[in-house]
């Protein structure tokens, strides 16, 4: 069985007293079989801004290792990293801008039926 990605609607919020709008996009990666990878999959073409955080939380069946790559609509890598548990991809020293959408790819898992919730936060 192939890997799948389930997407939620974009959630809008803001910091208290701030005029900058924050947005969250939550996707759930499901590995059908241990070697199922998810190649560049669109997670929205109607969004743009600055990437703030990419957080990964293992599901009830945790992945053993997961390479997560987020790219802009032109195929440029915004952030990538391998996690072995709950964590956040390293954006230190980066302010990646994306326009007209993002894609996500997940690979490297060897646990059958593993899932992960990936939360992408950005602002504009």
C-alpha positions in Angstrom: 0.0 0.0 0.0 1.3 3.5 -0.9 1.9 6.3 1.5 -0.8 8.9 1.8 -1.2 12.4 3.0 -4.4 13.8 4.6 -4.7 17.6 4.7 -6.7 19.9 6.9 -7.9 23.4 6.1 -5.6 26.3 6.8 -6.2 27.8 10.3 -5.6 31.6 10.7 -4.5 33.2 13.9 -2.4 36.1 15.2 -0.1 37.0 18.1 -1.8 39.1 20.8 -1.3 42.8 19.9 0.5 41.9 16.6 -0.7 42.8 13.1 1.1 39.8 11.5 -1.2 37.0 10.6 -0.1 33.5 11.5 -1.4 30.4 9.6 -1.2 26.7 10.3 -1.5 23.9 7.8 -1.7 20.4 9.3 -1.0 17.2 7.3 -1.0 13.6 8.4 1.5 11.2 6.7 0.5 7.6 6.7 3.0 4.9 5.6 1.1 2.0 4.1 4.1 -0.2 4.2 7.5 0.3 5.7 9.2 1.5 2.5 6.3 3.6 1.2 7.6 7.1 0.5 5.6 10.2 -0.4 7.2 12.2 -3.2 6.6 16.0 -3.6 2.9 16.4 -2.9 1.2 19.8 -3.0 0.0 21.1 0.4 -1.6 24.3 -1.1 -1.2 26.6 -4.0 -3.2 29.5 -2.5 -0.8 30.2 0.3 2.3 32.4 0.5 4.5 33.9 3.2 7.4 33.2 5.4 7.9 29.7 6.9 8.0 29.9 10.7 8.0 26.3 11.9 7.7 22.7 10.8 6.8 20.3 13.7 6.5 16.6 13.5 4.6 14.4 16.0 4.6 10.6 15.7 1.2 8.9 15.6 0.1 5.9 17.6 2.3 3.7 15.4 5.5 5.8 15.5 8.0 6.0 12.6 11.5 4.9 13.4 13.1 7.6 11.2 11.4 10.1 8.9 13.0 12.5 6.3 10.7 15.4 5.8 11.3 17.9 3.0 9.3 21.1 2.4 9.8 22.9 -0.9 8.4 26.0 -2.5 6.3 25.9 -5.7 9.5 26.3 -7.8 11.0 23.2 -6.3 13.5 25.0 -4.0 14.0 23.2 -0.7 12.9 25.5 2.2 13.7 23.0 5.0 14.6 19.3 5.3 15.5 17.1 8.1 15.4 13.6 9.5 13.7 12.9 12.8 13.5 9.8 14.9 10.7 11.1 17.1 8.7 14.2 17.9 10.6 17.3 16.9 10.9 20.4 14.8 12.9 20.9 11.6 15.8 23.4 12.0 15.0 26.8 10.6 17.7 28.6 12.6 19.3 31.4 10.6 16.7 31.0 7.8 13.7 33.0 6.8 12.5 30.9 3.9 10.0 32.7 1.7 7.5 30.8 -0.4 5.0 32.1 -2.9 2.1 30.3 -4.4 2.3 27.1 -2.5 4.5 24.4 -1.0 5.1 20.7 -1.4 6.1 18.1 1.1 7.9 14.8 0.8 8.4 12.1 3.4 10.7 9.0 3.2 13.1 6.9 5.2 10.5 5.1 7.5 10.8 1.4 8.0 7.9 0.9 10.4 4.8 -0.7 9.0 1.7 1.5 9.2 3.5 4.4 10.8 1.9 7.8 10.9 3.0 11.3 11.7 1.2 14.7 12.1 3.2 17.5 10.5 2.2 21.1 11.4 3.5 23.8 9.2 3.3 27.4 10.6 3.9 30.4 8.4 3.2 34.2 8.5 2.6 37.0 6.0 
